[in-house]
Amino acid sequence: MPSLRLQRVRELLKREIGEAIRREFQVSDAGLITVNDVDVAGDLHSASVFISILGSPEQQKRGFSLLTRHRNRIQGLVARAVILKYMPTLRFVMDDSVVRGNRVLEIIEEFEKTTPPDSE
């Protein structure tokens, strides 16, 4: 289990990265980009940013390429907002857990519709 300090740093980075992305990218261009989680290394030198992008497949590809291309700019904006001894090097990772979760809910709904209710 990560230390309390590491958890606080993760939440702070998550909030600030999300805010920087919201300011930098238009939803019409890149889709709706959300930061699901941030996994920070124990030495704070690197961080994996788990993101999901809502929009068309074209917007998702464009949004992810914009994120990777502008990683240094986002990292700089976050570094100005968050005072840490080391600003972690950000690495963006697509997180499809929201999509998979929605699919599971759809399957459950379909199952409930096809299953007749118990007669007592």
C-alpha positions as CSV (number, residue, x, y, z in Angstrom):
1,M,0.0,0.0,0.0
2,P,1.4,3.4,-1.0
3,S,2.3,5.9,1.7
4,L,-0.1,8.7,2.6
5,R,2.3,11.2,1.0
6,L,2.4,9.2,-2.2
7,Q,-1.4,9.0,-2.3
8,R,-1.7,12.8,-1.8
9,V,0.8,13.4,-4.6
10,R,-1.1,11.1,-6.9
11,E,-4.4,12.9,-6.2
12,L,-2.8,16.3,-6.6
13,L,-1.2,15.3,-9.9
14,K,-4.4,13.7,-11.1
15,R,-6.3,16.9,-10.5
16,E,-3.7,19.3,-12.0
17,I,-3.1,17.1,-15.1
18,G,-6.8,17.0,-15.7
19,E,-7.1,20.8,-15.4
20,A,-4.1,21.3,-17.7
21,I,-5.7,19.0,-20.3
22,R,-9.0,20.8,-20.0
23,R,-7.4,24.2,-20.7
24,E,-5.2,23.0,-23.5
25,F,-7.4,20.8,-25.7
26,Q,-10.8,21.5,-27.2
27,V,-13.4,18.7,-26.8
28,S,-14.3,19.1,-30.5
29,D,-10.8,18.3,-31.5
30,A,-9.6,15.6,-29.1
31,G,-12.8,14.3,-27.6
32,L,-13.5,14.4,-23.8
33,I,-10.3,13.5,-22.1
34,T,-10.5,12.3,-18.5
35,V,-7.7,11.4,-16.2
36,N,-8.8,8.2,-14.4
37,D,-5.7,7.6,-12.3
38,V,-2.1,8.5,-11.9
39,D,0.5,5.9,-10.8
40,V,3.6,7.6,-9.4
41,A,6.9,5.8,-8.9
42,G,8.2,5.7,-5.3
43,D,11.1,8.1,-6.2
44,L,8.7,10.5,-7.9
45,H,10.7,10.5,-11.1
46,S,8.0,9.0,-13.3
47,A,4.3,8.8,-13.5
48,S,1.9,6.8,-15.6
49,V,-1.3,8.8,-16.3
50,F,-4.3,6.6,-17.1
51,I,-6.7,8.4,-19.4
52,S,-9.9,7.7,-21.2
53,I,-11.2,9.6,-24.2
54,L,-14.9,9.8,-25.0
55,G,-15.7,10.5,-28.6
56,S,-15.4,9.0,-32.0
57,P,-12.6,6.6,-32.8
58,E,-11.0,9.4,-34.9
59,Q,-11.2,11.8,-31.9
60,Q,-9.7,9.2,-29.6
61,K,-6.7,8.7,-31.9
62,R,-6.2,12.4,-32.4
63,G,-6.6,13.1,-28.6
64,F,-4.0,10.5,-27.7
65,S,-1.6,11.7,-30.3
66,L,-2.1,15.3,-29.1
67,L,-1.4,14.2,-25.5
68,T,1.8,12.4,-26.4
69,R,3.0,15.2,-28.7
70,H,2.3,17.9,-26.1
71,R,3.5,15.9,-23.1
72,N,6.3,18.3,-22.3
73,R,3.9,21.3,-22.3
74,I,1.4,19.6,-20.0
75,Q,4.3,18.5,-17.7
76,G,5.5,22.1,-17.6
77,L,2.1,23.5,-16.7
78,V,1.7,20.9,-14.0
79,A,5.2,21.7,-12.7
80,R,4.2,25.3,-12.2
81,A,1.1,24.4,-10.3
82,V,2.5,21.7,-8.1
83,I,5.6,22.3,-6.1
84,L,7.6,19.1,-5.8
85,K,11.3,18.4,-5.5
86,Y,11.1,16.3,-8.7
87,M,8.4,16.7,-11.3
88,P,7.7,13.2,-12.6
89,T,8.1,12.4,-16.2
90,L,4.6,11.8,-17.5
91,R,3.6,8.8,-19.6
92,F,0.1,8.6,-21.0
93,V,-1.7,5.3,-21.1
94,M,-5.1,4.6,-22.5
95,D,-7.4,3.1,-19.9
96,D,-10.4,1.3,-21.3
97,S,-11.8,0.2,-17.9
98,V,-14.7,2.6,-18.2
99,V,-15.7,1.1,-21.6
100,R,-15.3,-2.4,-20.3
101,G,-17.4,-1.6,-17.2
102,N,-20.1,-0.1,-19.4
103,R,-20.1,-3.3,-21.5
104,V,-20.4,-5.5,-18.4
105,L,-23.4,-3.4,-17.3
106,E,-25.0,-3.8,-20.8
107,I,-24.5,-7.6,-20.6
108,I,-26.2,-7.7,-17.1
109,E,-29.1,-5.6,-18.4
110,E,-29.5,-8.0,-21.4
111,F,-29.4,-11.0,-19.1
112,E,-32.0,-9.5,-16.8
113,K,-34.3,-8.8,-19.7
114,T,-34.1,-12.3,-21.1
115,T,-34.4,-14.1,-17.8
116,P,-38.1,-14.5,-16.7
117,P,-38.8,-13.4,-13.2
118,D,-39.4,-16.1,-10.6
119,S,-43.0,-16.8,-10.0
120,E,-43.9,-17.5,-6.4
